[in-house]
C-alpha cells in the first residue's frame, strides 16, 4: 500500500481538530447553562416559597442592539454565548448573596421582636401586681355581714321634728412643715432698697402678689398705703391691693378698697382701672346693674382718656353684665 503524502496527513489532522474543538466548547457551555438553571430554580424556591414556577417580569427591557455596519469585525457565536453565560453567573451569585443577607436581617428582626414582647409582658405583670397591692392596702377587707334579725315588740315612736343644725365646716390647718415652707418661700422674695419707701414697698408687694402670696401681699400693700397715702405711688398701691383681695376670693373687700382708691385719688394713674375692677368685683357679687353704673362712670369721667387695657375690660364687662348699648 503506498504511503500517504505528508501534506495530506497534516490536512486531515487539522480537519479533525477543527471539528472536535467546537464540540468540546459547546459541551462545556451546556454544562454551565445546566448549572445556572439549577441555581436559578433554587433561588426561585427561596424567593417564592409558596408558588413554584413564578417568574418575575423584568422592570427594564433590554435595548435593541445597534446594527453593526458592514465590514466591522464580529465575534463568533460561541464567544458571545460564553460572555453572556458569564454575566448570568455573576448576576446569580449577586442575587444569592442578597437573599442570604435578607434572611439574616429577618432573623435579627424576629429575635428583637421576641425579646421586646417578653419585656412588655414582664412590665404588664409587674404593673398588675403593683396595682393589686395598692388596692389591697387602700381597701381593707370588709367585715362579715350579719344576718338580718326582725325587731320584736312595737315599733319605736318617731322623734319630734326640729331644726337640723349643719355641722360646722372642718378647718384644715396647714402642717408645720407646710407653714415653714411657705415662710421660707416668702423670705426668699427679694425686698428692693432704692431709698424710695413708697416705691420699694409697692414693688415688694407686687412681687408677693405675682408669687400668689396674697395674704402677705395684702398686709404689705396696706402698710405702705397707710404710710404714704399722698405719694404718687399711692394710686398704684391701692389698685394692686384691691386686685390682691379679688384674687384672694374676697370680692366685697376688693370693691370697697378699689372704690376708695378711685374716690380718694380721682386723678391717679390707676383711677380708671380701679373703677373697672370695682365693676368686676360687683359682677362676681352678682350685682350686674351696679357694675353697669361703674362702667358708665368710667365713660363719663374719663371719656377718650381711658387706657387701652381699661377699654378692653369695659367692653368685655358690659357684655358679661348685659349692660346694653
C-alpha positions as CSV (number, residue, x, y, z in Angstrom):
1,X,0.0,0.0,0.0
2,X,1.6,3.3,-1.0
3,X,2.3,5.8,1.9
4,X,0.0,8.9,2.2
5,X,1.9,12.1,1.4
6,X,2.8,14.2,4.5
7,X,0.8,17.2,3.3
8,X,-2.4,15.2,3.1
9,X,-1.9,13.7,6.6
10,X,-1.4,17.2,8.1
11,X,-4.6,18.4,6.4
12,X,-6.6,15.5,7.7
13,X,-5.3,16.1,11.3
14,X,-6.3,19.8,11.1
15,X,-9.8,18.9,10.0
16,X,-10.3,16.5,12.9
17,X,-9.1,19.2,15.4
18,X,-11.4,21.9,13.9
19,X,-14.3,19.5,14.2
20,X,-13.6,18.5,17.8
21,X,-12.9,22.0,19.3
22,X,-16.4,23.4,18.8
23,X,-18.0,20.2,20.1
24,X,-15.9,20.4,23.3
25,X,-16.6,24.1,23.8
26,X,-20.3,23.6,23.2
27,X,-20.3,20.7,25.8
28,X,-18.7,23.0,28.4
29,X,-21.2,25.8,27.8
30,X,-24.1,23.4,28.1
31,X,-22.8,22.2,31.4
32,X,-22.6,25.8,32.7
33,X,-26.1,26.5,31.4
34,X,-27.5,23.5,33.2
35,X,-25.8,24.6,36.4
36,X,-27.2,28.1,36.1
37,X,-30.7,26.7,35.6
38,X,-30.4,24.6,38.7
39,X,-29.2,27.7,40.7
40,X,-32.0,29.9,39.3
41,X,-34.6,27.3,40.4
42,X,-33.1,27.2,43.9
43,X,-33.2,31.0,44.1
44,X,-36.9,31.0,42.9
45,X,-37.8,28.4,45.5
46,X,-36.2,30.7,48.1
47,X,-37.8,33.9,46.9
48,X,-41.2,32.3,46.1
49,X,-41.7,29.5,48.6
50,X,-45.4,29.4,48.2
51,X,-45.6,29.4,44.4
52,X,-43.0,27.4,42.5
53,X,-42.6,28.3,38.9
54,X,-43.4,32.0,39.3
55,X,-41.4,34.3,37.2
56,X,-40.9,38.0,37.8
57,X,-41.1,40.1,34.7
58,X,-38.1,42.3,34.3
59,X,-38.7,46.0,35.1
60,X,-36.2,47.1,32.3
61,X,-36.4,45.6,28.9
62,X,-33.1,45.1,27.0
63,X,-32.4,47.7,24.5
64,X,-32.3,46.9,20.8
65,X,-28.7,46.2,19.9
66,X,-27.3,48.6,17.4
67,X,-26.9,47.3,13.9
68,X,-23.3,46.8,13.1
69,X,-22.0,48.3,10.0
70,X,-20.9,46.1,7.1
71,X,-17.3,45.3,7.4
72,X,-17.0,45.7,11.2
73,X,-15.3,42.8,12.9
74,X,-17.7,40.4,14.7
75,X,-17.0,37.8,17.3
76,X,-18.0,34.2,16.9
77,X,-21.4,33.0,18.2
78,X,-19.6,30.7,20.7
79,X,-17.7,33.7,22.2
80,X,-20.9,35.7,22.6
81,X,-22.7,32.8,24.3
82,X,-19.8,32.3,26.7
83,X,-19.7,36.0,27.7
84,X,-23.5,36.0,28.3
85,X,-23.3,32.9,30.4
86,X,-20.5,34.5,32.5
87,X,-22.7,37.6,33.0
88,X,-25.6,35.5,34.1
89,X,-23.4,33.6,36.5
90,X,-22.3,36.9,38.1
91,X,-25.9,38.0,38.5
92,X,-27.0,34.8,40.0
93,X,-24.1,34.9,42.6
94,X,-25.1,38.5,43.4
95,X,-28.8,37.6,43.8
96,X,-27.9,34.7,46.0
97,X,-25.9,36.9,48.3
98,X,-28.7,39.4,48.6
99,X,-31.2,36.7,49.5
100,X,-28.9,35.4,52.2
101,X,-28.4,38.9,53.6
102,X,-32.2,39.5,53.7
103,X,-32.7,36.2,55.5
104,X,-30.1,37.3,58.1
105,X,-31.8,40.6,58.7
106,X,-35.2,39.0,59.0
107,X,-33.8,36.6,61.7
108,X,-32.4,39.6,63.6
109,X,-35.8,41.4,63.5
110,X,-37.6,38.3,64.7
111,X,-35.2,37.9,67.6
112,X,-35.6,41.6,68.6
113,X,-39.4,41.3,68.4
114,X,-39.4,38.2,70.6
115,X,-37.3,40.0,73.2
116,X,-39.5,43.1,73.1
117,X,-42.7,41.0,73.6
118,X,-41.1,39.3,76.6
119,X,-40.2,42.7,78.2
120,X,-43.7,44.0,77.6
121,X,-45.3,41.0,79.3
122,X,-42.9,41.4,82.2
123,X,-43.8,45.1,82.7
124,X,-47.5,44.3,82.4
125,X,-47.2,41.7,85.1
126,X,-45.3,44.0,87.4
127,X,-47.8,46.8,86.9
128,X,-50.8,44.5,87.6
129,X,-49.1,43.2,90.8
130,X,-48.4,46.8,92.0
131,X,-52.0,47.8,91.3
132,X,-53.3,44.8,93.2
133,X,-51.1,45.6,96.2
134,X,-52.1,49.2,96.2
135,X,-55.8,48.4,96.1
136,X,-55.4,45.8,98.9
137,X,-53.7,48.4,101.0
138,X,-56.3,51.1,100.3
139,X,-59.4,48.9,100.7
140,X,-59.3,46.7,103.8
141,X,-61.3,43.6,103.9
142,X,-64.9,44.4,104.9
143,X,-66.3,42.8,108.0
144,X,-68.6,39.8,107.6
145,X,-72.2,40.8,107.0
146,X,-74.5,39.9,110.0
147,X,-77.8,38.2,109.2
148,X,-80.9,40.4,109.4
149,X,-83.0,39.9,112.6
150,X,-86.5,41.3,112.7
151,X,-87.1,43.6,115.7
152,X,-89.6,42.3,118.4
153,X,-92.3,44.5,120.0
154,X,-94.0,47.7,118.8
155,X,-92.1,50.0,116.5
156,X,-90.4,52.9,118.2
157,X,-92.1,56.3,118.0
158,X,-90.5,58.8,115.6
159,X,-88.6,61.7,117.2
160,X,-90.1,65.1,117.1
161,X,-89.0,67.1,114.0
162,X,-86.8,70.0,114.8
163,X,-84.4,72.3,113.0
164,X,-81.5,70.5,111.6
165,X,-78.2,72.1,112.5
166,X,-75.5,71.9,110.0
167,X,-72.2,70.6,111.2
168,X,-69.5,73.3,111.4
169,X,-67.1,73.2,108.4
170,X,-63.9,71.4,109.2
171,X,-61.0,73.8,109.4
172,X,-57.9,72.3,107.8
173,X,-54.8,73.7,109.4
174,X,-51.6,73.6,107.4
175,X,-48.9,71.4,108.8
176,X,-45.9,72.8,110.5
177,X,-43.7,71.7,107.6
178,X,-46.0,73.4,105.1
179,X,-46.1,76.6,107.1
180,X,-42.3,76.6,107.4
181,X,-42.0,76.0,103.6
182,X,-44.3,79.0,102.9
183,X,-42.3,81.2,105.3
184,X,-39.1,80.2,103.6
185,X,-40.6,80.9,100.2
186,X,-41.8,84.4,101.2
187,X,-38.5,85.2,102.8
188,X,-36.8,84.2,99.5
189,X,-38.5,87.1,97.7
190,X,-36.1,90.0,97.4
191,X,-37.0,93.3,99.0
192,X,-35.9,96.3,97.0
193,X,-33.9,99.1,98.6
194,X,-33.8,102.1,96.3
195,X,-34.3,104.6,99.1
196,X,-37.9,105.4,98.0
197,X,-40.1,103.9,100.7
198,X,-43.3,104.1,98.7
199,X,-41.8,102.7,95.6
200,X,-39.9,99.9,97.4
201,X,-43.0,98.9,99.4
202,X,-45.2,98.8,96.3
203,X,-42.5,96.8,94.4
204,X,-42.2,94.3,97.2
205,X,-46.0,93.9,97.4
206,X,-46.2,93.4,93.7
207,X,-43.6,90.6,93.9
208,X,-45.6,88.9,96.6
209,X,-48.8,89.2,94.5
210,X,-47.1,87.8,91.5
211,X,-45.9,84.8,93.6
212,X,-49.6,84.4,94.7
213,X,-48.8,85.0,98.3
214,X,-52.0,87.0,98.6
215,X,-52.3,87.5,102.4
216,X,-48.7,88.6,102.6
217,X,-49.2,91.0,99.6
218,X,-52.3,92.4,101.2
219,X,-50.5,93.1,104.5
220,X,-47.6,94.7,102.7
221,X,-49.7,97.0,100.5
222,X,-52.0,98.1,103.3
223,X,-49.0,99.1,105.4
224,X,-47.4,101.1,102.6
225,X,-50.7,102.7,101.7
226,X,-51.1,103.8,105.3
227,X,-47.6,105.2,105.4
228,X,-47.7,107.1,102.1
229,X,-51.4,107.9,101.3
230,X,-50.5,111.0,99.2
231,X,-47.5,109.7,97.3
232,X,-47.7,109.4,93.5
233,X,-47.4,105.6,94.0
234,X,-50.5,105.5,96.3
235,X,-52.9,105.1,93.3
236,X,-51.0,102.1,92.1
237,X,-50.7,100.7,95.6
238,X,-54.4,101.0,96.3
239,X,-55.3,99.4,92.9
240,X,-53.0,96.5,93.5
241,X,-54.3,96.0,97.0
242,X,-57.9,95.7,95.6
243,X,-56.7,93.2,92.9
244,X,-54.9,91.1,95.6
245,X,-58.2,90.9,97.6
246,X,-60.1,90.0,94.4
247,X,-57.6,87.2,93.5
248,X,-57.8,86.0,97.1
249,X,-61.5,85.4,96.7
250,X,-62.7,88.5,98.7
251,X,-64.7,90.5,96.1
252,X,-66.6,92.5,98.8
253,X,-63.4,93.9,100.4
254,X,-61.9,94.3,97.0
255,X,-64.8,96.5,95.8
256,X,-64.5,98.7,98.9
257,X,-60.7,99.2,98.6
258,X,-60.9,99.9,94.8
259,X,-63.7,102.4,95.0
260,X,-61.9,104.2,97.8
261,X,-58.8,104.4,95.7
262,X,-60.8,105.9,92.8
263,X,-62.7,108.3,95.2
264,X,-59.6,109.5,97.1
265,X,-57.3,109.7,94.1
266,X,-59.5,110.6,91.0
267,X,-56.5,112.0,89.2
268,X,-54.2,109.0,90.0
269,X,-52.8,106.9,87.1
270,X,-54.8,103.9,88.3
271,X,-58.2,105.6,88.9
272,X,-60.0,104.4,85.8
273,X,-58.6,100.9,86.2
274,X,-59.6,100.8,89.8
275,X,-63.2,101.6,88.8
276,X,-63.1,98.9,86.2
277,X,-62.0,96.4,88.8
278,X,-64.8,97.6,91.0
279,X,-67.2,96.6,88.3
280,X,-65.5,93.2,88.0
281,X,-66.0,92.7,91.8
282,X,-69.6,93.6,91.5
283,X,-70.2,91.1,88.7
284,X,-68.7,88.4,90.9
285,X,-71.0,89.5,93.7
286,X,-74.0,89.1,91.3
287,X,-74.7,92.9,91.0
288,X,-74.6,93.4,87.3
289,X,-76.7,96.6,87.4
290,X,-74.2,98.3,89.8
291,X,-71.4,97.1,87.5
292,X,-73.0,98.8,84.6
293,X,-73.2,102.0,86.6
294,X,-69.4,101.7,87.3
295,X,-68.8,101.4,83.5
296,X,-70.9,104.4,82.9
297,X,-68.9,106.4,85.4
298,X,-65.7,105.5,83.6
299,X,-67.2,106.8,80.3
300,X,-68.5,110.0,81.9
301,X,-65.4,110.8,83.9
302,X,-62.6,109.8,81.6
303,X,-64.0,109.8,78.1
304,X,-61.4,109.1,75.5
305,X,-58.5,109.3,78.0
306,X,-59.2,105.7,79.1
307,X,-56.2,103.4,78.8
308,X,-56.4,100.6,76.2
309,X,-56.4,97.8,78.8
310,X,-59.3,99.5,80.6
311,X,-61.2,99.9,77.3
312,X,-60.9,96.1,76.8
313,X,-62.1,95.4,80.4
314,X,-65.1,97.7,79.9
315,X,-66.1,96.2,76.6
316,X,-66.0,92.6,77.9
317,X,-67.6,93.6,81.2
318,X,-70.6,95.2,79.5
319,X,-71.2,92.0,77.6
320,X,-71.0,89.9,80.8
321,X,-73.2,92.2,82.8
322,X,-75.6,92.7,79.9
323,X,-75.4,96.4,80.1
324,X,-76.6,97.0,76.6
325,X,-75.5,100.0,74.4
